[in-house]
Amino acid sequence: MHTIERLSPGAFAAGVKELAEVLADAVDDGASLGFVAPFGREPAARWWREQEAAVAGGSLLVWAARDAGGIVATAGLSLPGKANSRHRAEVVKLLVHRDARGRGLARALLATLERAALAAGVTLLVLDTRSGSAAESLYLSEGWTRFGVVPGYAADPDGSLQDCGFFYKLLT
């Protein structure tokens, strides 16, 4: 059983160690998330701590999925600050620890983000992900539209360049 909660600034700060474990695990598993090897818990925790101001200021909303052992998955919405873009947000760092995969957590987090976005007046979501990844299959199966692929857009943790698909979803 799992629960999903939006992390308040205080809960976010208190959860950095667990969020770092999920992020480090994803990078160790080869996810293209903006980091290259070697990458462990300390740099992952540092990255999450660097997000604290955005969480406190409300421009980054972060959810965590927990089981009895703690945080096992996370996802966020990055809200632009420009007046002409308040209708859109970017899905960022949708991550599920390898030990928690196969439980529907990614789908549940994605649905949670979509509901929260709508409640906040956001009607357009965007994201990018490595072409051919399990994440790409998830987004396509959940009604997201791929609007392009950029060759060699991002490096995997081993440094090899990978194509990335860019997606959007109109919320109603």
N, C-alpha and C positions, 0 to 999 in steps of 0.2 A: 504494500500500500504506500502511496505517496501523497504528499500535499504540495501545492504550488502556492507561493505567496510572493507578492511584490515586496521587495526589501526597502524598508525605510532607510534613511541615511545611517542611522545607528545600527540597524540590523546588517546593512551592507558592510559597514566598517568591522563589525564583529564577525562577519562571515568571510572576510578576505582569505583566511587560511584555507577554508574549504573550497571557495571559488578558485583559488590558485591550484588546488589539487585537480579540479575538473579541467581547468585550462591546460595545465602541464600534461595531464593524461591525453588530452586531445592532440596536442602538438606531438607528443611521443608516439601517438598512433598515426602520425603523418598528415594531420589536418592542416590545410593552408589557411592560417589565421593571422598572418602578419609576423610570424616569429620563425627563426631558423635555429637549428640545433647547434650547439647544445642549449637546451632550454629546460629548466627545472622549476621546482616550486618557488624558489626565491625570486627569480626574475618574473615569474607569473604573479606572485604576491605583490611585487613592486608595480607591475602593470595595473593590477586591480586597485592598488592604493592611489595610483595616479588618476583613477576615475572618480575618486571620492568627491571632488569638488563638483563634477558634472552631476553626480547623483544628488548631492546636497542642493544644487541649484535647480534641479528638475529637468535638465536637458538630456539626462540619461536615466531611463527607468529600467530597473533590473528586477527580474523574477528568479526565484530559485525553486527547484523541485527537491523535496527532502524525502528520505525514507528514514527508517529507524536509526541509521548510521549517520545521518546528516545530509548535507547538500550533495546531490548526485547529478544535477543538471541545472543549466541556467540559460537565460536568454534576455536580450535587452532591446529597447527601443531608443534610438537616438533621435531627438526632436530638434529640428533646425530652429535657429533663433530669428531668422528673417521673417518679416511680416508677410511676404508673398509666398512663404512656404509652410505656413502653419497647418496646412491641410495634409502634410505628408510627414512620414517618419521612415527611418531605416532600421530594419531588423539587424541586430548585431550580436555576435557571439552566442549563437544557439548551439549549445554544447551538452552532450550527454556522456558521462563517464562510461568507459567500456564495460565496467561491471554492472551498469544499470541499463544497458541497451536491451531492446526487445520488449520493453514494457509500455511502449506508447508515449514515453515522456516527451520526445521531440514534437509529436503531433499535439499533445496536450499543451505544451508550452506555446507552440505556434498559435493554437486556437485562443489561448489566454491573451497573447499579444494582440491578436486581431480584435478581440472583444474590448480590450483596454484602449486600443487605438480609437475604435469607433466611439467609445464613451468619452474620449478626450477631443472628439471632433476631427480626428484624423481619418481621411477617406482614401488615402493612397499610401501603400507600403512599398518599399523597394529593398532589394538585397542583392548580394552577389555571392557566388559559390563556385568551387572548382567544378569544371565540366566533367561529367561522368561519375560524380561522387554520389554516395547514398543520399546526401542532403539534396542534391539536384533532383533525384527521384522523388523525395518527399515533397518538395515544393511543387513539382509538376502534378503529383497526385492530389495535392491540396488546392488546386485551382489557380496556381500562380502562372503567369505568362512570361516566358523567356523572350526578351526583346533584343538580345544580342549576345555574341560571344566575342571576347577579346583574346586573341592568341597571346600566350606567354604573359598574361596579366600579373600573376602572383607567383612567388616562389614557395615551393613546399619546404618543410623544415630541412630537407637535405640540400636545398638550394636550387633544385631543378624547377625551371619555369613551367607553369601550368596554365592552360586556357581556363578562363572563368566565364560563366554565364551570368547575365544580369537579368533580374526578374522584377516584376511588379505585380501587385494585386490591388484592384479597386474594391473597396469595402462598401457594402450596402447594408 
